[in-house]
Amino acid sequence: MLKPLSNRVILKRIEPEEKTKSGIILSASSKEKPQMAVVIRVGPGKLMDDGKLSNMDVQEGNKVIIDKYAGNEITYNDEEFLIVENDDILAIVE
């Protein structure tokens, strides 16, 4: 499994419905990158000047909202993941 370093978080995007509520099927080109994701793994935190690790705002399993263009997309074991910094996470969905 992937293990994030520093203040990084590994996410898996939550894909939106292929179809609108009224039944219209969306083409691949009309879809935007999903901004909702689930937290897969959380790094230990960033090493601060005082030698302590910064607190991470999320935990594994949290649903989060991220900036559209945040992070780096990677493929690992034929699955798509996104690696972002803790600060790129805009909100936790409760």
DRENDO-1510 file (C-alpha; in Angstrom, 1 decimal, always signed):
<recs>
REC; n; res; u; v; w
REC; 1; MET; +0.0; +0.0; +0.0 .
REC; 2; LEU; +1.0; +3.6; -0.5 .
REC; 3; LYS; +2.3; +5.5; +2.6 .
REC; 4; PRO; +2.2; +9.3; +2.4 .
REC; 5; LEU; +5.1; +11.3; +3.7 .
REC; 6; SER; +5.0; +14.6; +5.7 .
REC; 7; ASN; +1.7; +16.4; +5.5 .
REC; 8; ARG; +0.4; +14.5; +2.5 .
REC; 9; VAL; -2.9; +12.6; +2.2 .
REC; 10; ILE; -3.8; +9.9; -0.2 .
REC; 11; LEU; -7.4; +10.2; -1.6 .
REC; 12; LYS; -9.7; +8.3; -3.9 .
REC; 13; ARG; -12.1; +10.5; -5.8 .
REC; 14; ILE; -15.8; +9.8; -5.5 .
REC; 15; GLU; -17.1; +9.7; -9.0 .
REC; 16; PRO; -20.4; +11.5; -9.7 .
REC; 17; GLU; -23.4; +9.8; -11.2 .
REC; 18; GLU; -23.2; +9.1; -14.9 .
REC; 19; LYS; -26.7; +10.4; -15.3 .
REC; 20; THR; -28.5; +13.5; -14.1 .
REC; 21; LYS; -31.6; +13.4; -11.9 .
REC; 22; SER; -33.8; +13.9; -15.0 .
REC; 23; GLY; -32.2; +10.9; -16.7 .
REC; 24; ILE; -29.8; +12.6; -19.1 .
REC; 25; ILE; -26.6; +10.6; -19.6 .
REC; 26; LEU; -23.5; +12.7; -19.3 .
REC; 27; SER; -20.7; +12.3; -21.8 .
REC; 28; ALA; -17.1; +11.9; -20.6 .
REC; 29; SER; -16.2; +15.3; -22.0 .
REC; 30; SER; -19.0; +17.1; -20.1 .
REC; 31; LYS; -17.9; +15.8; -16.7 .
REC; 32; GLU; -15.6; +17.9; -14.4 .
REC; 33; LYS; -13.1; +16.3; -12.1 .
REC; 34; PRO; -14.9; +15.3; -8.9 .
REC; 35; GLN; -14.2; +17.5; -5.9 .
REC; 36; MET; -15.4; +14.9; -3.4 .
REC; 37; ALA; -13.0; +12.2; -2.2 .
REC; 38; VAL; -12.5; +9.7; +0.5 .
REC; 39; VAL; -9.3; +9.7; +2.6 .
REC; 40; ILE; -7.3; +6.4; +2.1 .
REC; 41; ARG; -4.1; +7.2; +4.1 .
REC; 42; VAL; -2.8; +10.1; +6.1 .
REC; 43; GLY; +0.9; +11.1; +6.5 .
REC; 44; PRO; +2.4; +11.7; +10.0 .
REC; 45; GLY; +2.4; +15.5; +9.6 .
REC; 46; LYS; +5.0; +18.1; +8.6 .
REC; 47; LEU; +8.1; +18.5; +10.8 .
REC; 48; MET; +7.9; +21.9; +12.4 .
REC; 49; ASP; +10.8; +24.1; +13.5 .
REC; 50; ASP; +10.4; +23.1; +17.1 .
REC; 51; GLY; +10.9; +19.4; +16.1 .
REC; 52; LYS; +7.2; +18.4; +16.6 .
REC; 53; LEU; +4.9; +17.1; +13.9 .
REC; 54; SER; +2.0; +19.3; +12.7 .
REC; 55; ASN; -1.5; +18.0; +13.3 .
REC; 56; MET; -3.3; +16.5; +10.4 .
REC; 57; ASP; -6.9; +17.6; +9.9 .
REC; 58; VAL; -8.3; +14.4; +8.5 .
REC; 59; GLN; -8.5; +10.7; +9.3 .
REC; 60; GLU; -8.8; +7.6; +7.1 .
REC; 61; GLY; -12.3; +7.2; +5.9 .
REC; 62; ASN; -13.3; +10.9; +6.0 .
REC; 63; LYS; -15.2; +12.2; +3.0 .
REC; 64; VAL; -13.6; +15.5; +2.0 .
REC; 65; ILE; -14.0; +18.3; -0.5 .
REC; 66; ILE; -10.8; +19.3; -2.4 .
REC; 67; ASP; -9.7; +22.0; -4.8 .
REC; 68; LYS; -10.4; +20.9; -8.4 .
REC; 69; TYR; -6.8; +21.2; -9.4 .
REC; 70; ALA; -5.1; +20.0; -6.2 .
REC; 71; GLY; -2.5; +17.3; -5.9 .
REC; 72; ASN; -0.9; +14.7; -8.1 .
REC; 73; GLU; -2.9; +11.9; -9.8 .
REC; 74; ILE; -1.2; +8.5; -9.7 .
REC; 75; THR; -2.1; +4.9; -10.6 .
REC; 76; TYR; -1.2; +2.1; -8.2 .
REC; 77; ASN; -2.2; -1.5; -8.7 .
REC; 78; ASP; -4.6; -0.4; -11.5 .
REC; 79; GLU; -6.4; +2.1; -9.2 .
REC; 80; GLU; -6.5; +5.8; -9.5 .
REC; 81; PHE; -5.4; +7.9; -6.4 .
REC; 82; LEU; -4.8; +11.5; -5.7 .
REC; 83; ILE; -2.0; +12.7; -3.4 .
REC; 84; VAL; -2.6; +16.1; -1.9 .
REC; 85; GLU; -1.2; +18.2; +0.9 .
REC; 86; ASN; -3.3; +18.7; +4.1 .
REC; 87; ASP; -3.9; +22.3; +3.1 .
REC; 88; ASP; -5.5; +21.3; -0.2 .
REC; 89; ILE; -8.4; +19.8; +1.6 .
REC; 90; LEU; -11.1; +22.4; +1.9 .
REC; 91; ALA; -13.7; +20.7; +4.1 .
REC; 92; ILE; -14.7; +17.4; +5.8 .
REC; 93; VAL; -18.2; +16.2; +4.9 .
REC; 94; GLU; -20.0; +15.0; +8.0 .
</recs>
